[in-house]
Amino acid sequence: MDEFWSFVQKKSNQRWTWYAIERKSGCILAWHNGKRTDKDFLVLWNLLKVFDINKYHTDNWKSYSKYIPPCQHRVGKDNTWQIERKNLNFRTHLKRLNRKTICFSKNETVHDNAIGMYIETFYYRTGTYQNNFFN
């Protein structure tokens, strides 16, 4: 699991995309856009309950260690490189997520839907990125 930030209208209005991937396939299991709060993490956590997950690999953000049972939780960068790479893909493909750009979202609904459509197209259905999208 990981989260990355973007903004709507101004940088002080941060939006966080929380998501979880299956490590072998790279498929995004669940995602949620919101703030960087325990409440928003719990939305993602509840979406993941339908899966039989034995181990969670995360960074050291406090919400993870607060709610994930210690026997199932592993903190560290050695097993999160794949999701960190996916964060870069998000920023590369969706210019509204780039930190320094003139292209930004003006509406939270449009912002969240653009991220949702990207996930649905490239990671949710197939689990892999399809290069033919840009051809």
C-alpha atoms as an extended CHARMM CRD file, in Angstrom:
* protein
*
       135  EXT
         1         1  MET       CA              0.0000000000        0.0000000000        0.0000000000  PROA      1               0.0000000000
         2         2  ASP       CA              1.0720000000        3.5510000000       -0.6240000000  PROA      2               0.0000000000
         3         3  GLU       CA             -0.2560000000        7.0610000000       -1.0810000000  PROA      3               0.0000000000
         4         4  PHE       CA              0.7920000000       10.0410000000       -3.1820000000  PROA      4               0.0000000000
         5         5  TRP       CA             -0.2930000000       13.6560000000       -3.1410000000  PROA      5               0.0000000000
         6         6  SER       CA             -1.5610000000       16.0710000000       -5.7300000000  PROA      6               0.0000000000
         7         7  PHE       CA             -3.6280000000       19.2170000000       -5.4440000000  PROA      7               0.0000000000
         8         8  VAL       CA             -6.8030000000       20.8860000000       -6.6910000000  PROA      8               0.0000000000
         9         9  GLN       CA             -6.7290000000       24.6210000000       -7.5700000000  PROA      9               0.0000000000
        10        10  LYS       CA             -3.8540000000       25.4700000000       -5.2020000000  PROA      10              0.0000000000
        11        11  LYS       CA             -1.0960000000       23.4870000000       -3.5310000000  PROA      11              0.0000000000
        12        12  SER       CA             -2.5620000000       24.0370000000       -0.0860000000  PROA      12              0.0000000000
        13        13  ASN       CA             -5.6540000000       22.0200000000       -1.1620000000  PROA      13              0.0000000000
        14        14  GLN       CA             -3.9650000000       18.6280000000       -1.2070000000  PROA      14              0.0000000000
        15        15  ARG       CA             -5.6150000000       15.4550000000       -2.4950000000  PROA      15              0.0000000000
        16        16  TRP       CA             -4.0920000000       12.0990000000       -1.5810000000  PROA      16              0.0000000000
        17        17  THR       CA             -4.5660000000        8.9530000000       -3.6290000000  PROA      17              0.0000000000
        18        18  TRP       CA             -4.3680000000        5.8780000000       -1.4080000000  PROA      18              0.0000000000
        19        19  TYR       CA             -4.0770000000        2.5330000000       -3.1560000000  PROA      19              0.0000000000
        20        20  ALA       CA             -2.9910000000       -1.0710000000       -2.8000000000  PROA      20              0.0000000000
        21        21  ILE       CA             -1.4870000000       -3.3370000000       -5.4270000000  PROA      21              0.0000000000
        22        22  GLU       CA             -1.0080000000       -7.0560000000       -5.7040000000  PROA      22              0.0000000000
        23        23  ARG       CA              2.7780000000       -7.4120000000       -5.9010000000  PROA      23              0.0000000000
        24        24  LYS       CA              3.0360000000      -10.2460000000       -8.4420000000  PROA      24              0.0000000000
        25        25  SER       CA              0.6560000000       -8.8950000000      -11.0870000000  PROA      25              0.0000000000
        26        26  GLY       CA              0.8670000000       -5.1550000000      -10.3450000000  PROA      26              0.0000000000
        27        27  CYS       CA             -2.9300000000       -4.9820000000      -10.4180000000  PROA      27              0.0000000000
        28        28  ILE       CA             -4.4660000000       -2.2610000000       -8.2740000000  PROA      28              0.0000000000
        29        29  LEU       CA             -6.8140000000       -3.9800000000       -5.8280000000  PROA      29              0.0000000000
        30        30  ALA       CA             -8.4340000000       -0.8720000000       -4.3570000000  PROA      30              0.0000000000
        31        31  TRP       CA             -7.9560000000        2.8870000000       -4.2920000000  PROA      31              0.0000000000
        32        32  HSD       CA             -9.3800000000        5.9750000000       -2.6430000000  PROA      32              0.0000000000
        33        33  ASN       CA             -8.8850000000        9.7300000000       -3.0920000000  PROA      33              0.0000000000
        34        34  GLY       CA             -9.0990000000       12.0110000000       -0.0860000000  PROA      34              0.0000000000
        35        35  LYS       CA             -6.9370000000       13.6310000000        2.5610000000  PROA      35              0.0000000000
        36        36  ARG       CA             -3.9640000000       12.1310000000        4.3630000000  PROA      36              0.0000000000
        37        37  THR       CA             -5.9390000000       11.1500000000        7.4330000000  PROA      37              0.0000000000
        38        38  ASP       CA             -6.7960000000        7.9740000000        9.3170000000  PROA      38              0.0000000000
        39        39  LYS       CA            -10.3920000000        8.3210000000        8.1030000000  PROA      39              0.0000000000
        40        40  ASP       CA             -9.3060000000        8.1430000000        4.4520000000  PROA      40              0.0000000000
        41        41  PHE       CA             -6.9380000000        5.2490000000        5.1210000000  PROA      41              0.0000000000
        42        42  LEU       CA             -9.8230000000        3.3540000000        6.7190000000  PROA      42              0.0000000000
        43        43  VAL       CA            -11.8540000000        3.7300000000        3.5100000000  PROA      43              0.0000000000
        44        44  LEU       CA             -9.0680000000        1.9090000000        1.6340000000  PROA      44              0.0000000000
        45        45  TRP       CA             -8.6780000000       -0.5910000000        4.4710000000  PROA      45              0.0000000000
        46        46  ASN       CA            -12.3900000000       -1.4710000000        4.2950000000  PROA      46              0.0000000000
        47        47  LEU       CA            -12.2080000000       -1.9020000000        0.5180000000  PROA      47              0.0000000000
        48        48  LEU       CA             -9.4020000000       -4.4390000000        0.9810000000  PROA      48              0.0000000000
        49        49  LYS       CA            -11.3500000000       -6.6230000000        3.4090000000  PROA      49              0.0000000000
        50        50  VAL       CA            -12.8700000000       -8.6380000000        0.5440000000  PROA      50              0.0000000000
        51        51  PHE       CA             -9.3890000000       -9.9730000000       -0.3160000000  PROA      51              0.0000000000
        52        52  ASP       CA             -7.5390000000      -12.6410000000        1.6200000000  PROA      52              0.0000000000
        53        53  ILE       CA             -4.3230000000      -10.6850000000        2.2510000000  PROA      53              0.0000000000
        54        54  ASN       CA             -1.6360000000      -12.2370000000        4.4470000000  PROA      54              0.0000000000
        55        55  LYS       CA              1.0590000000       -9.5230000000        4.3380000000  PROA      55              0.0000000000
        56        56  TYR       CA              0.9500000000       -5.7670000000        3.8700000000  PROA      56              0.0000000000
        57        57  HSD       CA              4.0850000000       -3.9080000000        2.7950000000  PROA      57              0.0000000000
        58        58  THR       CA              4.0480000000       -0.1540000000        3.4460000000  PROA      58              0.0000000000
        59        59  ASP       CA              6.2030000000        2.8320000000        4.1970000000  PROA      59              0.0000000000
        60        60  ASN       CA              6.3480000000        4.2350000000        7.7130000000  PROA      60              0.0000000000
        61        61  TRP       CA              3.2070000000        6.4110000000        7.5980000000  PROA      61              0.0000000000
        62        62  LYS       CA              1.4950000000        6.2780000000       11.0050000000  PROA      62              0.0000000000
        63        63  SER       CA             -1.9730000000        5.2500000000        9.7610000000  PROA      63              0.0000000000
        64        64  TYR       CA             -0.6360000000        1.9430000000        8.4740000000  PROA      64              0.0000000000
        65        65  SER       CA              0.9510000000        0.8380000000       11.7400000000  PROA      65              0.0000000000
        66        66  LYS       CA             -2.0400000000        2.0780000000       13.7160000000  PROA      66              0.0000000000
        67        67  TYR       CA             -4.5890000000       -0.2080000000       11.9780000000  PROA      67              0.0000000000
        68        68  ILE       CA             -2.7330000000       -3.0770000000       10.3000000000  PROA      68              0.0000000000
        69        69  PRO       CA             -2.0540000000       -5.9400000000       12.7230000000  PROA      69              0.0000000000
        70        70  PRO       CA              1.6980000000       -6.1900000000       13.4530000000  PROA      70              0.0000000000
        71        71  CYS       CA              1.8220000000       -9.8580000000       12.4110000000  PROA      71              0.0000000000
        72        72  GLN       CA              0.6340000000       -8.8570000000        8.9040000000  PROA      72              0.0000000000
        73        73  HSD       CA              2.5210000000       -5.5760000000        8.5430000000  PROA      73              0.0000000000
        74        74  ARG       CA              6.0100000000       -5.1020000000        7.1400000000  PROA      74              0.0000000000
        75        75  VAL       CA              7.4920000000       -1.5970000000        6.9770000000  PROA      75              0.0000000000
        76        76  GLY       CA             10.3260000000       -0.8330000000        4.5790000000  PROA      76              0.0000000000
        77        77  LYS       CA             11.3390000000        0.2830000000        1.1290000000  PROA      77              0.0000000000
        78        78  ASP       CA             12.6430000000       -3.1190000000        0.0100000000  PROA      78              0.0000000000
        79        79  ASN       CA              9.1360000000       -4.3610000000       -0.8450000000  PROA      79              0.0000000000
        80        80  THR       CA              7.4990000000       -1.0820000000       -1.8640000000  PROA      80              0.0000000000
        81        81  TRP       CA              9.6700000000       -0.2250000000       -4.8980000000  PROA      81              0.0000000000
        82        82  GLN       CA              7.0200000000       -1.5140000000       -7.3350000000  PROA      82              0.0000000000
        83        83  ILE       CA              4.2780000000        0.7500000000       -5.9860000000  PROA      83              0.0000000000
        84        84  GLU       CA              6.7100000000        3.6880000000       -5.7820000000  PROA      84              0.0000000000
        85        85  ARG       CA              7.4490000000        3.1310000000       -9.4820000000  PROA      85              0.0000000000
        86        86  LYS       CA              3.7120000000        3.1700000000      -10.1610000000  PROA      86              0.0000000000
        87        87  ASN       CA              3.5320000000        6.5750000000       -8.4520000000  PROA      87              0.0000000000
        88        88  LEU       CA              6.0290000000        7.8450000000      -11.0370000000  PROA      88              0.0000000000
        89        89  ASN       CA              3.8780000000        6.4030000000      -13.8320000000  PROA      89              0.0000000000
        90        90  PHE       CA              0.8790000000        8.2780000000      -12.4620000000  PROA      90              0.0000000000
        91        91  ARG       CA              2.8160000000       11.5580000000      -12.4500000000  PROA      91              0.0000000000
        92        92  THR       CA              4.2480000000       10.9640000000      -15.9220000000  PROA      92              0.0000000000
        93        93  HSD       CA              0.9760000000       10.0210000000      -17.6080000000  PROA      93              0.0000000000
        94        94  LEU       CA             -1.3890000000       12.4180000000      -15.8290000000  PROA      94              0.0000000000
        95        95  LYS       CA              0.0050000000       15.9240000000      -16.0870000000  PROA      95              0.0000000000
        96        96  ARG       CA             -2.4240000000       17.1960000000      -13.4460000000  PROA      96              0.0000000000
        97        97  LEU       CA             -0.4420000000       15.1180000000      -10.9100000000  PROA      97              0.0000000000
        98        98  ASN       CA              2.9030000000       16.6430000000      -11.8500000000  PROA      98              0.0000000000
        99        99  ARG       CA              4.2680000000       18.8560000000       -9.0980000000  PROA      99              0.0000000000
       100       100  LYS       CA              5.4130000000       21.7200000000      -11.3340000000  PROA      100             0.0000000000
       101       101  THR       CA              2.9950000000       22.2250000000      -14.2010000000  PROA      101             0.0000000000
       102       102  ILE       CA              0.5020000000       24.6660000000      -15.6360000000  PROA      102             0.0000000000
       103       103  CYS       CA             -2.0000000000       21.8050000000      -15.9760000000  PROA      103             0.0000000000
       104       104  PHE       CA             -3.8910000000       21.2970000000      -12.7360000000  PROA      104             0.0000000000
       105       105  SER       CA             -7.3530000000       20.2930000000      -11.5890000000  PROA      105             0.0000000000
       106       106  LYS       CA             -9.9040000000       22.9360000000      -10.7030000000  PROA      106             0.0000000000
       107       107  ASN       CA            -12.5360000000       20.5670000000       -9.3350000000  PROA      107             0.0000000000
       108       108  GLU       CA            -12.1080000000       17.6490000000       -6.8970000000  PROA      108             0.0000000000
       109       109  THR       CA            -14.6880000000       15.4900000000       -8.6800000000  PROA      109             0.0000000000
       110       110  VAL       CA            -12.9850000000       15.8890000000      -12.0580000000  PROA      110             0.0000000000
       111       111  HSD       CA             -9.5990000000       15.2940000000      -10.4300000000  PROA      111             0.0000000000
       112       112  ASP       CA            -10.7380000000       12.0940000000       -8.7110000000  PROA      112             0.0000000000
       113       113  ASN       CA            -12.5030000000       10.8370000000      -11.8450000000  PROA      113             0.0000000000
       114       114  ALA       CA             -9.4050000000       11.4150000000      -14.0150000000  PROA      114             0.0000000000
       115       115  ILE       CA             -7.3390000000        9.3080000000      -11.6160000000  PROA      115             0.0000000000
       116       116  GLY       CA            -10.0920000000        6.6820000000      -11.4610000000  PROA      116             0.0000000000
       117       117  MET       CA            -10.3170000000        6.4480000000      -15.2560000000  PROA      117             0.0000000000
       118       118  TYR       CA             -6.5460000000        6.0570000000      -15.5000000000  PROA      118             0.0000000000
       119       119  ILE       CA             -6.5620000000        3.2540000000      -12.9190000000  PROA      119             0.0000000000
       120       120  GLU       CA             -9.5080000000        1.5360000000      -14.6080000000  PROA      120             0.0000000000
       121       121  THR       CA             -7.8800000000        1.7250000000      -18.0390000000  PROA      121             0.0000000000
       122       122  PHE       CA             -4.3530000000        0.6540000000      -17.1770000000  PROA      122             0.0000000000
       123       123  TYR       CA             -4.2600000000       -1.2250000000      -13.8810000000  PROA      123             0.0000000000
       124       124  TYR       CA             -7.6290000000       -2.4240000000      -12.6690000000  PROA      124             0.0000000000
       125       125  ARG       CA             -8.9020000000       -4.5910000000      -15.5030000000  PROA      125             0.0000000000
       126       126  THR       CA             -5.7010000000       -6.0640000000      -16.8580000000  PROA      126             0.0000000000
       127       127  GLY       CA             -3.1710000000       -5.5010000000      -14.1190000000  PROA      127             0.0000000000
       128       128  THR       CA             -0.6140000000       -4.2770000000      -16.6510000000  PROA      128             0.0000000000
       129       129  TYR       CA              0.0870000000       -1.1170000000      -18.5520000000  PROA      129             0.0000000000
       130       130  GLN       CA             -1.0600000000       -1.1950000000      -22.1780000000  PROA      130             0.0000000000
       131       131  ASN       CA              1.3740000000        0.6140000000      -24.4780000000  PROA      131             0.0000000000
       132       132  ASN       CA             -1.0840000000        0.7510000000      -27.3860000000  PROA      132             0.0000000000
       133       133  PHE       CA             -3.0710000000        3.5220000000      -25.6530000000  PROA      133             0.0000000000
       134       134  PHE       CA             -0.7330000000        6.1680000000      -27.0900000000  PROA      134             0.0000000000
       135       135  ASN       CA             -0.5050000000        4.6860000000      -30.6210000000  PROA      135             0.0000000000
